[in-house]
Amino acid sequence: MKFIATCVSGLQEVAAAQLAREGFDGFVLADLEDGMVAFETERFPPSLGSLRYVNNVFEIVAQHRLGPGQSIDGFLRWLVSQDYWHRPLKRSVGPRERTYRLMLSNANELVAGDRLAVARLCGAIEAATGLAFNGRSGDAEFWAMTRVGGDSYLGKRITRHNATHDLAPGALKPELATLLCLISKPQATDVFLDPFAGSGALPIARARWPYNMIFASDIDEAKMEALKQRSRSGEVKIRKNSPFIARAGVATALERIEDGFIDTVVTDPPWGQFDTGLKDIEGFYRAVMREMVRVVKPGGTIVMLLGDRDLAAQIGKEFAYAITEQARFEILVSGKKAIVVNWSRHS
Ligand SMILES: C[S@@+](CC[C@H](N)C(=O)[O-])C[C@H]1O[C@@H](n2cnc3c(N)ncnc32)[C@H](O)[C@@H]1O
């Protein structure tokens, strides 16, 4: 069976590596593109609909490569001219599904498509599956997608709707938070720190893997109080004998944390663009990094999301005596360019 998973643009290699570790029968990586992983498995993996590091997963029933200058309408017409996808599409329909809706995505943008081409494709889908069209809330959701490179897919969405509207202002989406934690290669023995925890997206994502201790801190006391409440409410996966500690604190002076106590920092400091208090952004990042270098043990890991790629390079250079860059990923966060850097603390 063939699938495509969409993910944060720029982190497809991280998502692909994790998909390969899931243990799906006969997993083969088929293609990697910005924000997309295509892969095959022998059977339908039941956990596919609930993976936390991807945005959406689609079971693919037809694939075509568009010629230069062709748009999604060309793909829709091509689909109508083929019938090899009818059976797999029917097989993808669940026993309780009675209706469907069709989404069209052209280079990651939702589009309406040519009316006649859409009507013909809907006719073919209905003949193949027996489902009735419901454009607002179909039980099944089929997607015709053309990617920037010209590869085009017809698939069924198998992920549930993401509840991104529930996010606190400024909070990282769970998919990105999970990918950032994956970059740090979580170990059960980890003492983990996010000194700019905000709503707690990163520590919460990290707590889904075994850990030794998690420290979440932030200058904003109200945010830490809210995170404590969430951790008590059972929303955060607290493990027996593995404390999850949220407390207010300033990231540049973590007095309560001893030198070399932390294995892994994964964090998302303020970008400086909207924080009027941050006049000297370079000085701020320098002070933050000095403290990270102090608290992280030799051989430990620092993963940081930064909004300024030049600043990331400069900080890496200034602290080259203590940290080595292991990987960097140029990504998009809500359409804005950002960078993720993974440094290791020298042994
Ligand atoms: C980009 S947000 C982090 C958002 C977080 N990753 C989330 O998902 O909610 C940056 C956070 O840094 C906090 N902050 C700003 N200056 C700080 C400082 N000097 N020490 C600690 N936290 C600080 C802000 O209160 C804010 O919550």
The ligand as an SDF file (V2000), in Angstrom:
LIG
                    3D

 27 29  0  0  0  0  0  0  0  0999 V2000
    8.3430   31.6420   21.4710 C   0  0  0  0  0  0  0  0  0  0  0  0
    7.6570   31.5280   23.0540 S   0  0  0  0  0  0  0  0  0  0  0  0
    7.7440   29.8250   23.4150 C   0  0  0  0  0  0  0  0  0  0  0  0
    6.4750   29.1470   23.0610 C   0  0  0  0  0  0  0  0  0  0  0  0
    6.4290   27.7040   23.4940 C   0  0  0  0  0  0  0  0  0  0  0  0
    7.3490   26.8750   22.7520 N   0  0  0  0  0  0  0  0  0  0  0  0
    5.0130   27.1870   23.3510 C   0  0  0  0  0  0  0  0  0  0  0  0
    4.7780   26.2600   22.5910 O   0  0  0  0  0  0  0  0  0  0  0  0
    4.1190   27.7610   23.9940 O   0  0  0  0  0  0  0  0  0  0  0  0
    8.8970   32.2030   24.0440 C   0  0  0  0  0  0  0  0  0  0  0  0
    8.6280   32.1430   25.5410 C   0  0  0  0  0  0  0  0  0  0  0  0
    9.7630   32.6880   26.2030 O   0  0  0  0  0  0  0  0  0  0  0  0
    9.3160   33.3250   27.3770 C   0  0  0  0  0  0  0  0  0  0  0  0
   10.4210   34.2480   27.7790 N   0  0  0  0  0  0  0  0  0  0  0  0
   10.7460   35.4460   27.2700 C   0  0  0  0  0  0  0  0  0  0  0  0
   11.8650   35.9230   27.8520 N   0  0  0  0  0  0  0  0  0  0  0  0
   12.2640   34.9890   28.7600 C   0  0  0  0  0  0  0  0  0  0  0  0
   13.3720   34.8540   29.6480 C   0  0  0  0  0  0  0  0  0  0  0  0
   14.2790   35.8050   29.7480 N   0  0  0  0  0  0  0  0  0  0  0  0
   13.4510   33.7410   30.3980 N   0  0  0  0  0  0  0  0  0  0  0  0
   12.5250   32.7750   30.3220 C   0  0  0  0  0  0  0  0  0  0  0  0
   11.4630   32.8380   29.4960 N   0  0  0  0  0  0  0  0  0  0  0  0
   11.3280   33.9170   28.7110 C   0  0  0  0  0  0  0  0  0  0  0  0
    8.0210   33.9860   26.9920 C   0  0  0  0  0  0  0  0  0  0  0  0
    7.1920   34.1680   28.1250 O   0  0  0  0  0  0  0  0  0  0  0  0
    7.4460   32.9470   26.0100 C   0  0  0  0  0  0  0  0  0  0  0  0
    6.5580   32.0700   26.6790 O   0  0  0  0  0  0  0  0  0  0  0  0
  1  2  1  0
  2  3  1  0
  2 10  1  0
  3  4  1  0
  4  5  1  0
  5  6  1  0
  5  7  1  0
  7  8  2  0
  7  9  1  0
 10 11  1  0
 11 12  1  0
 11 26  1  0
 12 13  1  0
 13 14  1  0
 13 24  1  0
 14 15  1  0
 14 23  1  0
 15 16  2  0
 16 17  1  0
 17 18  1  0
 17 23  2  0
 18 19  1  0
 18 20  2  0
 20 21  1  0
 21 22  2  0
 22 23  1  0
 24 25  1  0
 24 26  1  0
 26 27  1  0
M  CHG  2   2   1   9  -1
M  END
$$$$
